[in-house]
C-alpha cells in the first residue's frame, strides 16, 4: 500500500499545493498541516505516536476538505 492509499486526505492536501510538516519542533507537534493562510491542523502536543498523529491529521484534513471543497 502507498501513502496515498493509507492517507488519501493528506495526499489530496499535498496535491492541492499545501504543506505537511513532520516533527514541527517550533510548535512541539508531530504533524502540522499548512495552507496559504497558515496552520490548519496541528497534532496535540501530548500525541507522541507517529501513526496516531497521522491518523488524527488524516481525519482532521478530511473534515477540512469536506467543509471547504467548494472554496
Buried (B, 14 or more C-beta within 10 A) or exposed (E): EEEEEEBBBBBBBBEEEBEBBEEBEEEEBBBBBBBEEEBBBBBEEEBEEEEEBBBBBBEBBBEBBEEEEEE
